[in-house]
Amino acid sequence: MKYFILIIGAISLFSCKKAQVYHLSSMEDVRVVGSELPDLDPEMRVSCNDWENYVPYPKNAHWFEKETIRVNFHCMYDTIGDKLLPFEEMKPFLYKLLDNADLRLRSNPKMNLPEGNNTPNLEPMLAYRITASPDFDDDDGYFKHVDNELYFYLNKGKDRNNYNRAVIQKYAIDDDSILNVFVMPVHPDSVASKTYKQHNAGVALGTSIKISGFWEEDPKWWNYASMFNHEVAHVFGLAHAWTKTDGCEDTPENPNCFQITGKPPCEGPISNNLMDYNNEQMAITPCQLGRMHRKIHDIRSKQRKLVNERWCEYSPDHPIVIPNNQNWVGNKDLSRDIIVKPGATLSLSCRISFAKGAKIIVEKGGKLVLDNVRLHNDCGDQWGGIILHSHDPSQSIVFKGSNVIENAGTLKT
């Protein structure tokens, strides 16, 4: 069998007795061999901002990948040093807290409200990882700070400092790429007050959070895991759910009861949603998950920078296979090849980033539709471009609207 190479502009064309192979690395290439379709009226186009397009439904399991949030911890002490466990004990404590928070995310129980609901409880596809800063040789993701002015947390009274960012501004490490968590005891004057009631508290401030309530001599890490997840969810764009102003129809308005009291309005059942105040705080709805993942896949968001860039690591052994017609809407970041099988059509919209070397492969009889999509690499590298196996490329790749192909490498011969 004889092979030859024919160059048409920027297109490398391989020919044999079967199908020809076209390598497309720009929209100029696509325009040479593909077919242009009329675009829809702008008001009729798909919305790249719709949370529904970012929900980890089982139907999306073939392309959805778990996102890992980078975390470090800052333990705040005064010079006496008795308000938290000793630092060497706090480190395993916080490791277990994070592990328990991760477990609670994965469990995602069914929503208690509304009664008789059929709200899906999905795998959140979120995880945590203790992360050291590359700028510190001895950094293990845990920090001890002694500061008599900034060590404590107060969310009530004239000296309240829950929204004060001074401790973050002074001690945060790489808060543009790591979620900084400040573990702060309550001021001893508050604890000494007869009216003070021990409680956990937290607040999300930009890409950092403060959490408090660590006063017991032997605190239990699981008592703080749900509060931790609640504050992280705030960082990733979720609002409190009980008021119906959170933008999610699947989080019902409720009286925000912490526990069942047997009396109205808390006679039960009560909410178990993560973004309400209750003694479970674990359920996350599809809308809430969609809104969090939408932040992660928005290249303009600060939250995206807190997530491990797993889409930069090419996984050539686990391609995404498209065996039937699919319409992908929403921004995506992929570490794998896409293979469009014969008889299948894959339509792409919005923004899709590919890992270095990853490709879209359209097998003979398959079809790729570029519908107002940006294809690129968001890691400073080059992805592999589009590979067509076809006798008639004008039927194998079609495009409409405004499409962009960036950072696609040319085929090496």
C-alpha positions, 0 to 999 in steps of 0.5 A: 500500500502506498501513502502520500502527503498533500499540503493544502494551506495549513492542512496536512492531508493523508491519503490511502485506499480507504478514507483520507485523514485531515488534520485541522488546526485553525478555523482557516483549515475548517473553512477550506474543507468544511461546510458552513451552515446559517447561524441562529438568531442570537436570541435563539442561541444556547446559553453558556451561562445556564447552570443546568449545563454544568450539573454532574448528571449521570448522563454526563459521566463520560466527560465530567471529571472531579475537581480538586480544591487546593487548601491550606490552614492557618492556626491562630494563637496568642502568646499564651497559646492555650486557645487551640490544641497545640500546633502539632496536634492541630495538624492531624486534627485538621487533616481529619477535618478535611477528610471528613468534609470530603466524605460529606461532600461525596455522600450528598444525602437526599433533600429532606425538603420539600416533603416527598421531593424527587430532587436528585442527589448527585455525586458532587464531583468535588474534593479537597487536597492540602496544598503546599506553596511552591515558594516555601521549602518547609511548607506542608500546607499548615501554618502557625501564627502567633498574633495577640491582635489578630488571633481571635474571631468574634461575630457579635458585639462591638469588637466583632471582626468576622468580616475584617480581612486584616488577618488574611491580608497579613498571613495568607499564602498564595490566596490567588491559587489556594483556598486559605483557611484561618482557624481562629478561637473565640476571644476568652472574654466572650467565653468567660461571659455567662451569656456566651453559648459555645457555637461554631462559626465561619465566614467566606471572604474572597478566596479565604475563609475564617472558621471558629468555635475551636475551644474544647480541650478535645474538639472533635473534627467532625463537628466542623466539617459541615460548617467548613463545606458551607463556607467553601460553597460560599466561596464558590458562589452559593448563597444561603438557601432558605430565603428563595433569593439564591437563584435555585428553584430546587432549594425550597424556602423554609423557616431555617430550623437548626433542629426539630423541636416538635413545635411550629415551625420546627416540628419537622421535617427540617432542611438538611441543605448545605446552605441552610443553618441546620444540624446536618448541612449536607445535601446539595441540589443539582442547581447548587452543584451546577452553579459551583461547577460553572464558576470552576469552568469560567476562565475569568473567575477567581474560584477557577484558580483555586482548583487543581488544573487536572485538564492540563495533564493529558490522559491518552488512554481514556478517550471520551467516546461519542457513540450517538448524537450529542449536543454539548453546551457549556464551558468544559476543560478536558484532559482526554481525546474525543472520538466521534464514532461512525453514525454519531454527530457531536455538536460543540458550543461555548468554550472547550479547553484541551490538554497538551496533545489531546485531539478531537478525532472524527472517524469515517461516518462521524460528524462534528458541528462547531456551533459558536465554540472556542477550542483552545488550550488553557495551560500555555501549551498546544492541543492536538487539533481536529483529525477527520477520517473521511472521503467527504470532509464537507459532510464530516465537519460543519460550522456556524456562527462565530468559532475560534480554534486556538493553540492547536499544533500542526501535525508532525510528519 
